[in-house]
């Protein structure tokens, strides 16, 4: 169908298109409405229709709640019962009427809330939500935890942070509302988010301060209870004051009486370990001192024994060395004597070959200018200077002739 634009410039819509357009505007607008259930209640397999009344202003709001939502809310639709409904408006095409589609319903009044609490507690217990065997253990030394609470809580968040051991535990914070029907969806979504995105966390801590049955209602909802029970990550719940109890406490793997107690439980292993390390450090220091003292005494004894042995060994070695030295001196003297005798004998043998003896007998030695002995005249040259050695003295002459001939 072609879009038609009238003279005003506004696009014309069919009735169906108009309702779709209007629904796109109003559906995202969640509202929280308090009122009294009217007389007209129509129940079908898929859900129930009923009117929500405001008797003071004589106002009526038509409502629809789907069966799964009604079953999770654990509420019986009954005339005159005051309820609180979280939902969004929607226009129904067939009738053109506006209905409030309930996403969550809760009874109003402490008495009614107590009844709902006990009924849900009984139901979940029978279904095994509180069974000890279903509880998961939290590691003794948690290093990474997810924290679910409101950033604006007056006491819960600072109390938890203050009492968490200063030992490097990494805390991943997820900000949620912790009061009202809107909080139910946010808390459940936070638990699911940690399981999907950070499955290796050591624990999830769900905390808030104390309050009335109405303010603690999100922690008494079946939806939050199922989220805790389905979590693969162990959950520790510290909601309210010590006297407060919630369904979330019973389903959680560990119940803490307060947010402060939750922090202390998560810190206990580390604090005990730190105390043990401190005691161990003192014991080691004391033991080291004792060992050092014993070591010094032992070393003194060993040193004295070693000194005595060394003195004995030195004395013994000195005597051995003196004897060896004496033997060496005697041996050296004998060796020198033998060498002298041998040299004397060699002198006698070499004496006849002594050139000086030949010179004494009248022989001479002739040397050229380079000091080489001349054995025959042919090696000489005219004008060459030669040296002639006698037994006593020498002369220097110039070569004039060779073999009686001038050369």
Secondary structure as UniProt FT lines:
FT   STRAND          4..5
FT   TURN            7..8
FT   STRAND          11..12
FT   HELIX           15..26
FT   TURN            27..28
FT   STRAND          30..44
FT   TURN            45..46
FT   STRAND          47..54
FT   TURN            55..58
FT   STRAND          59..66
FT   HELIX           67..73
FT   TURN            79..80
FT   STRAND          82..91
FT   TURN            93..95
FT   STRAND          98..107
FT   HELIX           110..126
FT   TURN            127..130
FT   HELIX           132..134
FT   TURN            140..141
FT   STRAND          144..149
FT   TURN            151..152
FT   HELIX           156..163
FT   TURN            166..168
FT   STRAND          170..175
FT   HELIX           181..197
FT   TURN            199..200
FT   STRAND          203..208
FT   TURN            213..216
FT   HELIX           217..220
FT   HELIX           222..230
FT   STRAND          235..239
FT   TURN            242..243
FT   HELIX           247..251
FT   STRAND          254..256
FT   HELIX           259..351
FT   TURN            352..353
FT   HELIX           355..360
FT   TURN            361..362
FT   STRAND          365..367
FT   TURN            369..370
FT   HELIX           377..379
FT   TURN            382..383
FT   STRAND          385..389
FT   STRAND          394..398
FT   STRAND          401..402
FT   TURN            403..404
FT   STRAND          405..406
//
